[in-house]
Amino acid sequence: MNTSASQTVRSPSSSSVLLQGSAVQIADAYLQRHDLDKVFQWLDRAYRQRDGGLLSIKARWWSQIAADPRYMAFLKKMNLPE
């Protein structure tokens, strides 16, 4: 039986499917799942990779994590006003 990658079907919730975007996009996906630990792990990764998606870090959809102290620490790390 041939099990090549082209024949492999994965569910949309599979992490292999999730890992196809930029680090900020992946953080956003975890934000939609309300997995804040993963959100901040991926935001830190985006910071290390200098992901251009971080330009949106103060956009309204990130306001969902504004109350989390890690968000303020992240903004400070990026030298952005809180």
C-alpha positions, 0 to 999 in steps of 0.5 A, a space after each residue: 500500500 502506497 502512503 505518500 504524503 499526497 495521499 495522506 488526509 489530515 483533519 483541519 485541527 492537525 498540528 501539521 496543517 496548523 504549522 503551515 503559516 507564519 508564526 503570527 498566523 499560528 499564534 492567531 490560530 491558537 488565539 481562536 482556540 483560546 490556548 494562551 500559552 501557545 499564543 505567547 509561545 508563537 508570538 515569541 517565536 515570531 519575535 525571534 524570526 522578525 515576523 512582519 505579521 507582528 506589525 499587527 500586534 496592536 490590532 483589535 483582534 489581539 485585544 482578547 489577550 490585552 488583560 494578560 500580563 504577558 501581552 504587556 511584557 511582549 509590547 514592552 519587549 518590542 518597545 511599543 507603548 502599552 
